[in-house]
Amino acid sequence: MIRDLMIGGASVEDMLALWASALREGKRRLRPLFTQERVAASAGQFLDALLGNEPRKTGWMRAEAAGDKGPWRQQALLGRGRWDADALRDIVRDHVVAHLGEADAVLVIDETGFLKQGKASCGVGRQYTGSAGKITNCQIGVFATYVSSKGHAFIDRALYLPKAWTSDAARLGAAHVPGTVSFATKPAMAAAMVKQAIAADVPFAWVAADSVYGVGEIEMTLRRAGKGYVLGVNSNHWFGSWSRERPMAGEAKDIAATLPADAWRTLSAGHGTKGERLYDWAYCPLADLDAAEYDAPVPGAWTRGLLIRRGIGDGELAYFSTWCPKDTPIETLIKVEGTRWRIEECFETAKNEFGLDHNETRSWHGWHRHVSLVMFAYALMAAVRYQANTMTPKKTAPASRPGSSAGRSRKSAVSL
């Protein structure tokens, strides 16, 4: 793990010191969650195992790393123990904000699937997941990732319960789902996460999400909060313009088809693993509205618009509903939309490196506790990465020239 984070001006010694400090502080912040020292110690060992080099983070693997004879203490931590996973979620969020927070950050909402066998795991069912690209037996988790120029990390999560679960009291009871939990759509879950972040004074200016979350309650929540958004919508989503300069009305795909060639610009959605992610883009401002209409804390005119992305090679179109301060340039909207790939990076790293999908518990509490501990491990890594990236490289002595004496080299090193 440390070798993977060797970036910026950090040396191996720097990284070891940063990691040691981060782990000490992380375990210190975990301690108040537990009433017993032995349970707190198990949580610390769980965190150590998540950050270790073992490719699998199963209960047996974590137990072996902790020196236990079996996974029972690990299982007790996730299942039978009495501690609040939401309190840990809040610790994770505060840690991310303290280290990566910026006023113009983006909150990205998306989901991921956890493939399962059987019917007992909380929320499991045959449902579509992009992780597998098909309908399969799985759990679905909805996540919020915080993205700034300093880095990115999860700050919230929730387990989706299909109606087949929320309408079956016996099944809910067997999985220890709290009585206060009822059916919620994924967009409603996303809106709740946004409200939670706003209530906690998380600094962010934008929200980005795909078409699963792109309409309805989340839009009004963000308008009232004075936050901008770039939210994916389906091709048949209807848009209407109040502008006298370019009146338009109709489904997104029909509007795109009528745009002149000069409405499109080739711009980058950000730097990816293969270089700049270039697409053709068109932006249609539709209406200017006064933020006072929504009792928003940010006064002035805001623009409702339609952003369209077109693949350069295949011509594939994607559509986004936007809300932003008037005269916001298209480059800013594209940058916000481009942050969505960061949550995919979070999912990939969390599953491959931290065992996000290695949860062996079946209960509601077990899922949220496991996922929250993984989120904390990821947050620690993200903070260390940012600290390492901002360190100034240490100056080293120049190599000795042939014929020069060792004494002169030492003197030169001292004089630097």
MOCOR-V479020 format. One record per helix or strand of 2 or more residues. SS is the DSSP state (alpha for helix, beta for strand). FROM is the first residue (numbers start at 0). TO is the last residue. Records with the same first field share a line. If there is no record, write none. Layout:
# MOCOR-V479020
SS = FROM-TO + FROM-TO
This chain:
# MOCOR-V479020
alpha = 2-4 + 11-30 + 36-49 + 58-65 + 71-77 + 84-99 + 162-165 + 168-173 + 185-198 + 216-224 + 251-257 + 260-262 + 290-293 + 329-337 + 339-352 + 363-388 + 405-414
beta = 105-114 + 124-128 + 133-147 + 150-158 + 205-208 + 227-232 + 237-239 + 248-250 + 264-271 + 274-289 + 300-309 + 316-324
